[in-house]
């Protein structure tokens, strides 16, 4: 489960930012996770709840914003978004030449501290 190492990395970054700013407690962390990132949100939440114990984030919540997969088709020149986990063709024209523009995110957007 690679979500455990991701949860540890998120927590390490949040702890460092909290300490550098002179705060002692993390209340929440907000992250954006793309649909094509390969990260399972439920598994990440479970892993975070485990790794946060005995840290300044022991009572913190992890808030996940799921970002849909989006792209631009080279064949029909249209933008698209989809809730599908895999995109093999453009949902508009069926073309196979496209570039993903969203969905690979893994970004910490906000850390609430006390």
C-alpha positions in Angstrom: 0.0 0.0 0.0 1.9 3.0 -1.2 -0.7 5.3 0.4 1.1 4.8 3.7 4.3 6.3 2.4 2.3 9.1 0.8 0.6 9.8 4.1 4.0 9.9 5.9 5.3 12.3 3.3 2.3 14.6 3.6 2.6 14.5 7.4 6.4 15.2 7.3 5.8 18.3 5.1 3.0 19.5 7.3 5.1 19.0 10.5 8.0 20.9 9.0 5.8 23.8 7.9 4.1 23.9 11.3 7.4 23.9 13.2 9.0 26.6 10.9 6.0 28.9 11.5 6.2 28.4 15.3 3.0 26.4 15.7 2.6 23.2 17.8 -0.6 21.6 16.6 -1.9 20.6 13.1 -5.7 20.7 12.9 -6.2 19.8 9.3 -4.5 19.2 6.0 -6.2 19.7 2.6 -4.8 17.9 -0.4 -5.8 17.7 -4.1 -5.5 14.3 -5.6 -6.0 13.6 -9.3 -8.0 10.7 -10.6 -5.0 9.5 -12.6 -2.6 9.7 -9.7 -3.0 6.1 -8.8 -3.8 7.1 -5.2 -6.9 5.6 -3.5 -8.4 8.3 -1.3 -10.0 5.9 1.2 -6.6 4.1 1.6 -4.8 7.4 2.1 -7.3 8.5 4.7 -6.9 5.2 6.6 -3.1 5.4 6.3 -3.1 9.1 7.5 -5.2 8.1 10.6 -2.5 5.6 11.5 0.6 7.6 10.9 -0.6 10.8 12.6 -0.6 9.1 16.1 2.0 10.5 18.4 2.6 13.6 16.2 1.5 17.2 16.3 -1.3 16.1 13.9 -2.8 13.4 16.3 -6.2 15.0 16.1 -6.0 16.4 12.6 -8.3 15.6 9.7 -7.1 15.0 6.2 -9.4 16.6 3.6 -9.1 15.2 0.1 -10.3 17.2 -3.0 -10.6 14.7 -5.8 -9.6 16.3 -9.1 -11.2 14.6 -12.2 -9.1 13.5 -15.2 -9.2 16.2 -17.9 -7.5 16.6 -21.2 -7.4 18.2 -24.6 -8.0 16.1 -27.7 -5.5 16.7 -30.6 -8.0 15.2 -33.1 -11.1 17.4 -32.3 -9.4 20.2 -30.4 -11.9 19.9 -27.5 -11.3 19.9 -23.8 -12.8 17.1 -21.7 -13.1 15.9 -18.1 -14.2 12.4 -17.0 -14.9 10.5 -13.8 -13.5 7.4 -15.4 -10.3 6.0 -13.9 -8.7 5.3 -17.3 -8.9 7.4 -20.5 -8.1 5.6 -23.7 -10.0 7.7 -26.1 -11.5 11.2 -26.3 -15.0 11.1 -24.9 -16.2 13.5 -27.6 -14.8 12.0 -30.8 -13.2 8.7 -29.9 -9.8 10.0 -31.0 -6.7 8.5 -29.4 -4.4 11.5 -29.6 -4.9 13.7 -26.5 -2.9 15.2 -23.6 -4.0 15.0 -20.0 -4.2 18.4 -18.4 -5.6 17.5 -15.0 -5.8 14.3 -12.9 -2.2 13.7 -11.9 -2.2 16.1 -9.0 -0.9 15.4 -5.5 -0.7 18.8 -3.9 -1.0 20.0 -0.3 -3.3 23.0 -0.6 -3.8 24.1 3.0 -2.5 23.3 6.5 -4.6 24.5 9.4 -2.5 25.0 12.6 -2.9 26.1 16.1 
